[in-house]
Amino acid sequence: MNLADLRSKVKNITDYSPELSTYNVQMDDLINDAMYSIWTSKRWRFAQVRDILKVYPDLSSSTVTATLTNGSRRVVFSAPVYMLIAEQTSGPFGSQSFSTAYGSSGSAYEGEIFASGNREYNIIKVVSTTEIRLDEQYRGPTGATFDWKVKKRFYDLPDDCLELLNISQRDIPTAGGQRPPHGKLSGLSKRREEELNLREDYTATFAECYIDTPPVNVPPGEKLVLIADDSPPGVTIPANYYVELCWAFHYWGAKIGPLSEPLLYKTSSVAGGHNITIGFRSFDDKVIAAQTFALALDRVPNKYEGLRKVLFFNQNLNPTTGKRIGLPCWRAITGGGQVGEEGGTADSGKPILISDELSQITLQYINQFNPGNPRYAEWDGSIPRIRPYPRIIGFDFYNPQVEGEISAAEEYFRRLEIRYFKKPTRMVLSTDTPQMPHEFSQLVVYGVLEDVYNKSGNFELANAYRKKIDKSILGLERRYIDSIDTNFQRGSFSVGQDAFTLYDPNSLKLAP
């Protein structure tokens, strides 16, 4: 059943079928709530995603110097460090999350560690392959030095990850010795990691476990304002055309925050194509943009530094009348172009990434509003992260820099396999279907009916549908839930003499 079918079935059972858009939107909300409740009630097999996580090594060089100035947050390299713009990605084919779909840009090293002179700093922004900015002033001798390292310590989980179920190193060319490091990485809680006092800078060519670390929280967008609507030659947005727009912050690689308030706008009736220039504003009408970096002034990060912006449009909107067709379906706005379905350049099909120093953006082409663009997944701006231990410095794959008409940045990484419990895609289009087997469609209907009858005060019927849900789920558990095999070993970290544990402090292995 698709969303329209589910809505019709609920109306049929309740014997109440008004064709009112407001009622349909409220019904669609209840359908999505019921689906989400059933989805998260168990670790269903169909709700799991297998994906690939690229693990990047630390960056250092014996030929590229870093120019550092005592008291400054700017770091300038003597030659391009191409890996600085390696894309933050968990693989573009599994979850189709916004940060990975269509190769959208986002440095894998933003939010990581820059070390020099036995001191560490956070990288707040990767400006280019030759420049980064730190979150605090560098304190050390001024000049060019080879004593620098960029440490890749943390990894973001995919946008739609609700729970990480497995990380595995399946086939590792560097494996050797009596204990080859293939297999599952064990998960450690933050408390357990602190008890074991695991070193942050212990490195190896593989990891033995991963540690759950606090998430990164991205602030929400606020609102948009119209700045200009003109009709220069070469643009293709038609006259009298409705668009509904909103935006979100894009932070530390490829982390998307909550959406802003929407802006509904109709282009003017002037014949020909139209430019739409919109500005990013706070609720008290202040400009949202980082000020231009000033070496002599910016001793601390200025407001909005590193907070880029991403634009979205509502696909579920009638462009002639400006009326929503149902719940909003927010999709990214891409670069577009005068010709072609996507545009005429290599980056025209990618979502627009707006600099943190820009306060406005101009939309020019109708193919920027492509219905196939990546969909916003109702993120709350809290991005979970993990830290592999030991920190992986080996790599299996090396892709050299490609120059010329076809270009690609240098890249070297290790390939890990991850499996996670995913967040379902919200059903907003009439033809959207629940991402679950067809047997669950009836359960979604029961869940909506329970809510409807609770709301109307008919608790007897509501309780009857709750019993139907509980009974049906018991049967489906046997078919769609994996059994969990657990292996416990006592005394792995027993206490020895002087209260010191009998394990290798550089590893999680037992001491010989």
RAHUKA-V528722 format. One record per residue. N is the residue number from 1. RES is the residue in one small letter. PSI is psi in radians with two decimals (NA if undefined). D_CENTER is the distance of its C-alpha to the mean C-alpha in Angstrom with 1 decimal. Layout:
N/RES/PSI/D_CENTER  N/RES/PSI/D_CENTER
This chain:
1/m/2.41/28.9  2/n/-3.10/26.7  3/l/-0.71/25.9  4/a/-0.68/29.2  5/d/-0.76/31.1  6/l/-0.73/29.7  7/r/-0.76/30.6  8/s/-0.65/34.1  9/k/-0.70/34.8  10/v/-0.74/34.1  11/k/-0.67/36.4  12/n/-0.75/39.0  13/i/-0.69/39.2  14/t/-0.15/39.3  15/d/0.71/41.8  16/y/1.88/40.1  17/s/1.03/38.8  18/p/2.44/38.6  19/e/1.13/37.0  20/l/2.29/35.4  21/s/-0.64/31.9  22/t/-0.76/31.3  23/y/-0.71/32.4  24/n/-0.70/30.2  25/v/-0.75/27.1  26/q/-0.69/28.0  27/m/-0.71/28.7  28/d/-0.65/25.3  29/d/-0.78/23.7  30/l/-0.66/25.9  31/i/-0.77/25.1  32/n/-0.67/21.3  33/d/-0.73/22.2  34/a/-0.73/24.6  35/m/-0.76/22.2  36/y/-0.66/19.6  37/s/-0.77/22.5  38/i/-0.70/23.8  39/w/-0.76/20.4  40/t/0.01/19.8  41/s/-0.46/23.5  42/k/2.88/23.5  43/r/1.34/21.6  44/w/2.53/22.4  45/r/-0.66/22.4  46/f/-0.21/21.1  47/a/0.20/17.9  48/q/2.56/17.0  49/v/2.34/15.0  50/r/2.25/16.1  51/d/3.08/13.9  52/i/2.32/14.5  53/l/2.13/13.1  54/k/2.19/14.6  55/v/2.06/16.3  56/y/2.51/17.6  57/p/3.01/20.9  58/d/2.71/22.2  59/l/2.27/23.5  60/s/3.00/27.2  61/s/2.56/30.1  62/s/0.00/33.9  63/t/-0.32/34.3  64/v/2.17/31.7  65/t/2.72/32.5  66/a/2.14/30.4  67/t/2.08/32.4  68/l/2.52/32.0  69/t/2.19/33.9  70/n/2.13/34.9  71/g/-0.05/33.4  72/s/2.71/30.8  73/r/-0.01/27.0  74/r/2.37/27.0  75/v/2.19/27.0  76/v/2.25/28.4  77/f/2.62/28.8  78/s/-0.28/31.9  79/a/2.81/30.2  80/p/2.36/26.8  81/v/1.58/24.4  82/y/-0.49/22.4  83/m/-0.29/19.9  84/l/-0.45/18.6  85/i/0.32/16.7  86/a/2.36/15.5  87/e/2.40/12.1  88/q/1.90/9.2  89/t/2.55/8.9  90/s/0.39/9.5  91/g/2.23/11.8  92/p/0.01/11.8  93/f/-0.29/14.1  94/g/-1.26/13.1  95/s/-0.26/10.4  96/q/0.67/10.1  97/s/2.78/6.5  98/f/-0.71/6.3  99/s/-0.23/4.9  100/t/-0.42/7.7  101/a/2.38/10.1  102/y/0.40/13.3  103/g/0.65/12.5  104/s/2.51/10.8  105/s/2.71/11.7  106/g/2.01/10.2  107/s/2.34/12.5  108/a/-0.18/12.0  109/y/-0.04/14.8  110/e/2.42/13.8  111/g/0.00/14.1  112/e/-2.86/16.4  113/i/2.30/20.1  114/f/2.20/23.0  115/a/2.38/26.3  116/s/2.47/29.8  117/g/0.65/33.1  118/n/0.50/32.2  119/r/2.59/29.7  120/e/2.57/25.9  121/y/2.64/23.7  122/n/2.46/20.0  123/i/1.96/18.6  124/i/-0.43/17.4  125/k/2.31/17.2  126/v/1.88/17.8  127/v/-0.76/20.3  128/s/-3.03/21.4  129/t/-0.14/22.6  130/t/0.05/25.5  131/e/2.37/24.3  132/i/2.85/22.0  133/r/2.51/22.3  134/l/2.89/22.5  135/d/-0.09/22.0  136/e/2.94/25.8  137/q/2.42/29.0  138/y/2.32/30.0  139/r/1.83/33.2  140/g/-3.07/35.4  141/p/2.45/37.8  142/t/2.43/37.2  143/g/-3.10/37.1  144/a/2.42/35.6  145/t/2.61/34.8  146/f/-0.10/33.6  147/d/1.30/32.7  148/w/2.68/29.0  149/k/2.41/26.0  150/v/2.05/22.2  151/k/2.20/20.9  152/k/1.61/17.7  153/r/-0.59/17.7  154/f/2.71/14.2  155/y/2.30/11.2  156/d/2.46/7.7  157/l/2.78/7.5  158/p/2.72/5.5  159/d/-0.65/3.5  160/d/0.36/7.2  161/c/2.10/8.9  162/l/-0.66/11.9  163/e/2.28/14.0  164/l/2.21/14.3  165/l/-0.54/17.6  166/n/2.46/18.5  167/i/2.26/18.0  168/s/2.54/20.9  169/q/1.80/22.7  170/r/-0.96/24.9  171/d/1.95/27.0  172/i/2.01/27.4  173/p/-0.49/30.1  174/t/0.03/30.7  175/a/2.46/31.6  176/g/3.07/35.1  177/g/-2.94/37.5  178/q/-0.29/38.3  179/r/1.45/34.8  180/p/2.45/32.5  181/p/0.47/28.8  182/h/2.80/27.6  183/g/-2.95/26.1  184/k/2.48/23.8  185/l/2.20/22.3  186/s/2.55/23.4  187/g/2.36/21.3  188/l/2.42/22.8  189/s/2.84/22.3  190/k/-0.69/22.3  191/r/-0.74/25.9  192/r/-0.67/27.1  193/e/-0.66/25.7  194/e/-0.63/27.5  195/e/-0.71/30.7  196/l/-0.25/30.7  197/n/0.85/30.0  198/l/2.34/27.9  199/r/2.47/27.9  200/e/-0.46/24.8  201/d/0.23/26.4  202/y/2.19/27.7  203/t/2.74/26.6  204/a/3.04/27.4  205/t/-0.06/26.6  206/f/2.93/24.9  207/a/2.67/23.4  208/e/-0.42/25.2  209/c/3.06/22.7  210/y/2.62/19.4  211/i/2.27/19.2  212/d/2.17/16.9  213/t/2.79/16.2  214/p/2.56/15.5  215/p/2.89/12.0  216/v/2.26/11.0  217/n/2.15/11.6  218/v/2.29/10.8  219/p/2.78/13.8  220/p/2.70/14.3  221/g/2.89/15.7  222/e/-1.27/19.4  223/k/2.97/21.4  224/l/2.65/22.6  225/v/2.61/26.2  226/l/2.30/28.1  227/i/-0.75/29.8  228/a/2.65/31.6  229/d/1.83/32.3  230/d/3.09/34.5  231/s/1.20/35.7  232/p/2.89/35.9  233/p/2.62/36.7  234/g/-0.12/34.1  235/v/2.77/31.5  236/t/0.07/30.9  237/i/2.14/29.6  238/p/2.90/32.6  239/a/2.74/34.8  240/n/0.74/34.6  241/y/2.17/31.0  242/y/2.37/28.8  243/v/2.52/25.1  244/e/2.14/22.8  245/l/2.66/20.0  246/c/3.08/17.5  247/w/2.91/14.8  248/a/2.72/12.0  249/f/2.58/11.4  250/h/2.01/9.1  251/y/2.49/9.7  252/w/1.09/10.4  253/g/-1.45/9.0  254/a/0.84/5.7  255/k/2.16/4.7  256/i/2.38/5.8  257/g/-3.07/8.8  258/p/2.72/11.5  259/l/2.71/13.6  260/s/3.11/16.9  261/e/2.51/20.3  262/p/2.71/21.0  263/l/2.09/23.7  264/l/2.19/26.1  265/y/2.50/28.2  266/k/2.18/31.0  267/t/2.75/32.1  268/s/2.97/35.7  269/s/0.04/38.6  270/v/2.27/39.5  271/a/2.61/39.9  272/g/-3.07/37.6  273/g/2.83/34.0  274/h/2.52/32.1  275/n/2.41/29.8  276/i/2.03/27.7  277/t/2.12/26.9  278/i/2.63/24.7  279/g/2.65/24.1  280/f/2.15/21.5  281/r/2.74/23.5  282/s/3.02/23.5  283/f/-0.35/25.4  284/d/0.44/28.5  285/d/0.54/28.2  286/k/2.58/27.4  287/v/2.35/25.5  288/i/1.76/21.9  289/a/2.52/21.8  290/a/2.50/22.3  291/q/2.70/25.9  292/t/2.36/26.8  293/f/2.26/26.8  294/a/2.04/30.4  295/l/-0.68/31.5  296/a/-0.24/34.4  297/l/-0.61/32.6  298/d/1.30/29.0  299/r/-0.43/29.8  300/v/2.77/26.8  301/p/2.32/23.4  302/n/2.94/24.2  303/k/2.36/22.5  304/y/0.16/19.1  305/e/2.27/19.2  306/g/-0.17/15.9  307/l/1.52/14.3  308/r/3.08/13.9  309/k/2.61/13.6  310/v/2.39/12.3  311/l/2.59/14.9  312/f/2.67/15.0  313/f/2.70/18.2  314/n/1.95/19.6  315/q/-0.48/20.7  316/n/0.98/22.8  317/l/2.40/25.3  318/n/1.97/28.9  319/p/-0.20/29.1  320/t/-0.71/32.9  321/t/-0.34/33.2  322/g/0.22/30.0  323/k/2.39/29.8  324/r/2.46/26.7  325/i/-0.36/27.3  326/g/-2.57/25.4  327/l/2.54/22.1  328/p/2.46/19.9  329/c/1.71/17.6  330/w/2.17/15.1  331/r/2.63/14.3  332/a/2.57/13.2  333/i/2.22/16.4  334/t/-3.12/17.1  335/g/-0.75/19.8  336/g/-2.95/22.5  337/g/3.07/26.2  338/q/-0.56/29.8  339/v/2.72/30.2  340/g/2.78/28.4  341/e/-0.60/25.9  342/e/-0.53/23.0  343/g/3.13/25.0  344/g/0.20/27.1  345/t/2.92/25.0  346/a/-0.54/22.6  347/d/0.06/19.6  348/s/-0.40/20.7  349/g/0.01/18.4  350/k/2.60/15.2  351/p/2.46/13.4  352/i/2.26/15.3  353/l/1.96/14.0  354/i/2.26/16.6  355/s/2.60/18.0  356/d/-0.33/18.0  357/e/-0.03/21.8  358/l/2.43/22.1  359/s/-0.04/23.1  360/q/2.89/23.4  361/i/2.54/22.5  362/t/2.20/24.9  363/l/2.32/24.2  364/q/-0.47/26.9  365/y/2.51/26.3  366/i/-0.48/26.2  367/n/0.03/24.1  368/q/-0.40/21.2  369/f/1.05/20.9  370/n/2.25/20.5  371/p/-0.19/20.1  372/g/0.04/18.3  373/n/2.73/15.3  374/p/2.42/11.7  375/r/2.43/11.7  376/y/2.40/9.9  377/a/0.49/9.2  378/e/0.91/10.8  379/w/2.64/8.2  380/d/0.06/10.5  381/g/-0.01/8.8  382/s/1.92/9.5  383/i/1.97/7.1  384/p/2.59/9.4  385/r/2.74/10.9  386/i/2.79/13.9  387/r/1.92/16.8  388/p/2.49/18.8  389/y/2.26/22.5  390/p/2.84/24.4  391/r/2.26/22.1  392/i/2.17/22.1  393/i/-0.12/24.0  394/g/2.87/25.3  395/f/2.64/23.8  396/d/-0.49/24.9  397/f/2.37/23.9  398/y/2.14/24.9  399/n/2.03/24.3  400/p/2.90/26.6  401/q/2.36/26.2  402/v/2.13/27.3  403/e/2.92/29.2  404/g/-2.76/30.9  405/e/-0.72/30.2  406/i/2.03/27.5  407/s/2.62/25.3  408/a/2.48/22.6  409/a/2.71/21.7  410/e/2.56/22.9  411/e/2.36/20.7  412/y/2.39/21.6  413/f/2.89/19.7  414/r/2.51/20.3  415/r/2.05/19.0  416/l/2.66/18.0  417/e/2.32/17.6  418/i/2.64/15.3  419/r/2.33/15.9  420/y/2.79/14.1  421/f/2.05/14.8  422/k/2.78/12.4  423/k/2.31/11.9  424/p/2.63/14.3  425/t/2.27/13.9  426/r/2.34/16.1  427/m/2.01/19.4  428/v/-0.56/20.4  429/l/2.62/22.4  430/s/-0.49/25.8  431/t/0.04/25.3  432/d/2.46/22.0  433/t/2.67/22.9  434/p/2.40/21.7  435/q/1.02/19.8  436/m/2.81/22.6  437/p/2.73/26.2  438/h/-0.38/28.8  439/e/-0.40/30.6  440/f/-0.20/27.9  441/s/-0.71/28.5  442/q/-0.60/31.6  443/l/-0.65/29.9  444/v/-0.74/27.5  445/v/-0.77/30.7  446/y/-0.71/32.4  447/g/-0.69/29.5  448/v/-0.75/29.8  449/l/-0.65/33.6  450/e/-0.78/33.4  451/d/-0.73/31.6  452/v/-0.81/33.9  453/y/-0.54/37.0  454/n/-0.71/35.9  455/k/-0.63/35.4  456/s/-0.04/38.9  457/g/0.12/40.5  458/n/1.36/41.4  459/f/-0.41/40.4  460/e/-0.85/42.6  461/l/-0.67/40.8  462/a/-0.74/37.4  463/n/-0.59/38.4  464/a/-0.73/39.7  465/y/-0.54/36.4  466/r/-0.70/34.7  467/k/-0.67/37.2  468/k/-0.71/36.5  469/i/-0.85/32.8  470/d/-0.68/33.6  471/k/-0.73/36.2  472/s/-0.66/34.1  473/i/-0.60/31.1  474/l/-0.69/33.7  475/g/-0.63/34.6  476/l/-0.43/31.1  477/e/-0.70/30.1  478/r/-0.43/32.7  479/r/-0.56/31.2  480/y/0.23/27.4  481/i/2.33/26.8  482/d/2.46/26.9  483/s/2.57/29.4  484/i/2.07/28.3  485/d/2.19/30.5  486/t/2.32/30.9  487/n/1.97/32.9  488/f/2.48/34.2  489/q/2.06/36.3  490/r/2.60/38.3  491/g/0.31/39.1  492/s/-0.59/36.4  493/f/1.02/36.2  494/s/2.78/39.7  495/v/2.22/41.3  496/g/-2.58/44.0  497/q/2.57/46.6  498/d/0.47/46.0  499/a/0.30/42.9  500/f/2.44/40.9  501/t/2.62/38.8  502/l/1.10/39.9  503/y/2.80/36.8  504/d/2.06/35.9  505/p/-0.28/34.2  506/n/-0.04/32.4  507/s/-3.09/30.9  508/l/0.14/30.5  509/k/2.66/33.6  510/l/2.53/36.8  511/a/2.52/39.5  512/p/NA/42.3
